[in-house]
């Protein structure tokens, strides 16, 4: 079986000193390819250097994370231009976040819109962060309906009604991660109604660690545990889950 982790931050300081070992463990677990969403200028160069060392396994993206948007957001946005000559696989992780702070919400929305336009111009998918901001995200997508958008809603936790509404606004997949393995996680019921050909597997490492490793640092090698739970909930063989979610990621990211 082969898997793709469509959302991992193995360049996070939580992996300092063992970045390459984390990739090796992932590959040994069958996770042959890993998508690296961008955060901001503080970690961007390290992310790209890491990806360069593992070309063909790690696929880097470019974007300004909503929680990195503050009073200097326009300067941060301008720095993205310097990386457009690189091979990129998506624009992300972008979007809005109302969980940590709403102080720069207006700026988050403007940065999100600009980056959606960038993705459309470059013919790249987007990786959307929508923590406690789904309605705002949907409203922005409606305003950008004229753009040929495609992408994934990272860490999707919405209802089946939300999923169906998204399908009217573009070519959208949902990212399913370790939360699926938690007791009483609402996504465990919703995922039963989402077609498998619309699902991507992700870890969001080092965060959202799946059972049985919850409480420890997450990493890409744990993708099979998420796949196993998805197979159980949807009454499918894990081989089918692996094959379909891998095909989905290959199609969306063109890898």
Wavefront OBJ file of the C-alpha trace (Angstrom):
o trace
v 0.000 0.000 0.000
v 1.068 3.548 -0.697
v -0.121 6.680 1.098
v 0.307 10.434 0.680
v 0.328 12.805 3.643
v -1.245 15.904 2.132
v -0.506 18.209 5.075
v 2.566 17.993 7.282
v 4.888 20.481 8.962
v 7.915 18.248 9.470
v 10.044 21.399 9.232
v 8.543 22.563 12.543
v 11.001 23.022 15.402
v 9.363 20.009 17.075
v 11.439 17.877 14.663
v 14.712 19.750 15.132
v 17.635 17.384 14.655
v 15.586 14.497 13.316
v 13.878 15.918 10.236
v 15.415 13.390 7.870
v 14.684 10.503 10.227
v 11.004 11.530 10.262
v 10.916 11.258 6.469
v 12.576 7.855 6.616
v 10.006 6.601 9.130
v 7.198 7.853 6.907
v 8.559 6.093 3.833
v 9.000 2.874 5.802
v 5.329 3.150 6.845
v 4.257 3.401 3.199
v 3.867 7.187 3.149
v 5.855 7.788 -0.025
v 4.984 11.424 -0.637
v 4.377 14.375 1.703
v 2.900 17.810 0.981
v 4.474 20.699 2.927
v 2.129 23.686 3.391
v 3.900 27.009 3.947
v 3.415 29.187 7.056
v 5.390 32.430 6.711
v 8.836 33.916 6.097
v 10.189 32.690 9.436
v 10.193 29.041 8.378
v 9.934 29.232 4.572
v 13.609 28.891 3.652
v 14.057 25.953 6.025
v 10.992 24.306 4.497
v 12.305 24.632 0.955
v 15.791 23.441 1.948
v 14.229 20.390 3.590
v 12.151 19.700 0.477
v 15.221 20.050 -1.760
v 16.977 17.340 0.234
v 14.059 14.983 -0.369
v 13.024 15.823 -3.909
v 10.378 13.383 -5.110
v 9.195 12.698 -1.568
v 8.459 16.202 -0.244
v 6.393 18.669 -2.273
v 6.530 22.276 -0.978
v 3.811 24.900 -1.250
v 3.739 28.666 -0.857
v 1.395 30.832 1.171
v 0.831 33.037 4.194
v -0.959 31.339 7.069
v -3.836 33.378 8.533
v -2.406 33.316 12.053
v 0.763 34.964 10.686
v -1.175 37.988 9.471
v -0.672 41.100 11.586
v 0.060 44.789 11.086
v 2.956 43.932 8.737
v 0.930 41.538 6.601
v 1.484 43.430 3.360
v 5.261 43.089 3.715
v 4.823 39.356 4.358
v 2.635 39.073 1.269
v 5.226 40.849 -0.871
v 7.848 38.292 0.153
v 5.852 35.545 -1.582
v 6.774 36.995 -4.955
v 10.404 36.013 -4.468
v 9.497 32.321 -4.468
v 7.269 32.164 -7.535
v 10.171 30.970 -9.683
v 10.345 27.749 -7.665
v 8.394 24.620 -8.474
v 5.279 24.844 -6.315
v 2.533 22.304 -5.769
v -0.143 24.466 -4.152
v -0.853 27.853 -2.632
v -1.298 27.258 1.042
v -1.836 27.098 3.812
v -4.162 30.073 3.424
v -7.566 31.094 4.737
v -8.938 32.582 7.930
v -8.747 31.755 11.629
v -11.206 33.120 14.194
v -9.987 30.844 16.984
v -6.735 32.527 17.982
v -7.613 36.144 17.233
v -10.053 38.301 15.287
v -7.906 41.432 15.553
v -6.742 41.287 11.926
v -9.733 39.479 10.471
v -10.260 42.052 7.728
v -6.611 41.703 6.724
v -6.921 37.901 6.802
v -9.813 38.090 4.378
v -7.937 40.389 2.009
v -4.809 38.200 2.089
v -6.959 35.145 1.456
v -8.577 36.747 -1.579
v -5.221 37.849 -3.013
v -3.815 34.343 -2.628
v -6.871 32.755 -4.229
v -6.262 35.017 -7.217
v -2.599 33.992 -7.222
v -3.550 30.308 -7.248
v -5.936 30.816 -10.147
v -3.281 32.738 -12.085
v -0.687 30.007 -11.507
v -3.171 27.163 -12.056
v -2.411 25.716 -8.627
v -4.702 24.172 -6.010
v -5.151 25.833 -2.629
v -4.881 24.425 0.880
v -7.485 26.165 3.035
v -7.285 26.727 6.782
v -10.761 27.482 8.144
v -10.665 27.199 11.920
v -13.920 28.666 13.279
v -14.254 30.663 10.051
v -16.068 28.383 7.619
v -18.896 30.826 6.930
v -16.431 33.636 6.186
v -14.442 31.320 3.909
v -17.578 30.304 2.026
v -18.596 33.944 1.594
v -15.179 34.756 0.135
v -15.378 31.779 -2.214
v -18.753 33.042 -3.412
v -17.169 36.418 -4.140
v -14.435 34.601 -6.076
v -16.813 32.354 -7.976
v -15.401 33.722 -11.245
v -12.024 32.101 -10.475
v -11.289 28.491 -11.520
v -10.539 27.286 -7.983
v -9.710 23.830 -6.705
v -8.185 22.583 -3.500
v -8.632 21.014 -0.103
v -10.243 22.105 3.145
v -7.543 21.153 5.624
v -8.690 19.488 8.883
v -12.282 19.409 7.709
v -14.720 19.199 10.611
v -17.905 20.504 9.036
v -21.280 18.897 8.531
v -22.369 17.019 5.428
v -24.440 20.098 4.547
v -21.286 22.232 4.621
v -19.497 19.702 2.427
v -22.326 19.799 -0.111
v -22.336 23.587 -0.154
v -18.613 23.611 -0.879
v -19.097 21.399 -3.914
v -21.177 24.179 -5.478
v -18.271 26.608 -5.192
v -15.433 24.778 -6.893
v -13.544 21.506 -7.036
v -13.026 20.803 -3.335
v -11.619 17.885 -1.387
v -11.613 17.495 2.400
v -8.534 16.733 4.461
v -9.114 14.072 7.107
v -6.586 13.576 9.888
v -6.033 12.293 13.403
v -9.222 13.832 14.812
v -11.076 11.043 13.020
v -9.678 8.595 15.593
v -10.888 10.570 18.635
v -13.890 9.516 20.693
v -17.035 11.552 19.973
v -15.435 13.304 16.980
v -18.338 14.533 14.844
v -16.336 14.062 11.644
v -16.485 10.303 12.283
v -20.180 10.390 11.377
v -19.918 12.964 8.601
v -17.164 11.101 6.791
v -19.513 8.165 6.228
v -21.509 10.353 3.838
v -18.577 11.929 1.977
v -17.552 10.058 -1.187
v -14.126 8.458 -0.841
v -13.016 10.113 -4.078
v -13.302 13.496 -2.292
v -11.123 12.615 0.716
v -7.422 13.272 1.305
v -5.411 11.907 4.220
v -3.287 14.269 6.305
v -1.521 14.458 9.657
v -0.949 18.195 10.261
v 2.130 16.980 12.116
v 3.332 17.777 14.696
v -0.295 18.474 15.716
v -3.543 16.434 15.944
v -1.880 13.123 16.683
v -4.105 10.087 16.077
v -4.932 7.354 18.546
v -2.981 5.356 19.779
v -0.278 8.041 19.876
v -2.440 10.919 21.083
v -0.541 13.139 23.502
v 2.711 12.670 21.596
v 4.166 14.523 18.632
v 2.416 13.663 15.382
v 4.322 12.654 12.248
v 3.668 11.487 8.707
v 4.393 7.849 9.569
v 1.040 7.750 11.397
v -1.062 8.153 8.243
v -1.873 4.387 8.126
v -3.635 4.694 11.498
v -5.919 7.392 10.095
v -6.521 5.306 6.974
v -7.395 2.287 9.082
v -10.015 4.244 11.019
v -11.455 5.667 7.807
v -11.705 2.156 6.367
v -13.478 0.953 9.499
v -16.007 3.804 9.473
v -16.799 3.515 5.767
v -16.846 -0.292 5.710
v -14.042 -0.500 3.146
v -10.755 -2.341 2.945
v -7.734 -0.274 3.934
v -6.222 -1.154 0.545
v -9.110 0.631 -1.171
v -8.765 3.637 1.120
v -5.030 3.809 0.412
v -5.461 3.503 -3.344
v -8.307 6.016 -3.663
v -6.928 8.700 -1.347
v -3.541 8.425 -3.044
v -5.184 8.810 -6.446
v -7.111 11.818 -5.136
v -3.927 13.535 -3.972
v -2.140 12.752 -7.229
v -5.001 14.311 -9.176
v -5.331 17.450 -7.075
v -1.634 18.246 -6.646
v -0.525 16.743 -9.979
v 2.218 14.694 -8.365
l 1 2 3 4 5 6 7 8 9 10 11 12 13 14 15 16 17 18 19 20 21 22 23 24 25 26 27 28 29 30 31 32 33 34 35 36 37 38 39 40 41 42 43 44 45 46 47 48 49 50 51 52 53 54 55 56 57 58 59 60 61 62 63 64 65 66 67 68 69 70 71 72 73 74 75 76 77 78 79 80 81 82 83 84 85 86 87 88 89 90 91 92 93 94 95 96 97 98 99 100 101 102 103 104 105 106 107 108 109 110 111 112 113 114 115 116 117 118 119 120 121 122 123 124 125 126 127 128 129 130 131 132 133 134 135 136 137 138 139 140 141 142 143 144 145 146 147 148 149 150 151 152 153 154 155 156 157 158 159 160 161 162 163 164 165 166 167 168 169 170 171 172 173 174 175 176 177 178 179 180 181 182 183 184 185 186 187 188 189 190 191 192 193 194 195 196 197 198 199 200 201 202 203 204 205 206 207 208 209 210 211 212 213 214 215 216 217 218 219 220 221 222 223 224 225 226 227 228 229 230 231 232 233 234 235 236 237 238 239 240 241 242 243 244 245 246 247 248 249 250 251 252 253 254 255
